[in-house]
């Protein structure tokens, strides 16, 4: 029984996963994924790769995730699981790609510029 190790990223969140055959338990930072991701949309995001590839309940996942917010972390976990599934079975890739699960979403917050209030917002100008 081998362990597949992959990583996924979204915004500033980085997820490292260890996928092995089992009964479908997902552990995130030492907690069950339903405790770590308490809302149903986040739980759906985490399980989406398994549902699309029709492998729900066949693999155990141990996740270490850090950085970003809870939504970015969930999407980083989703990408890492999709990459691990493709590493195990390359025939699942077209289905995952069709749902957009194989693409890293690289959109990040733009940095604040000097002399401005925020990244793009400027101070009010009035000519009197």
Secondary structure, DSSP 8 states (H G I E B T S, - for coil): ---EEEEEEETTEEEEEEEEESS--EEETTEEHHHHS-SHHHHHHHHHHHHHTT-TTSEEEEEEEESS-HHHHHHHHHHHHHHHHHHH-GGGHHHHHHTT-SS----------TTSSSSS--------
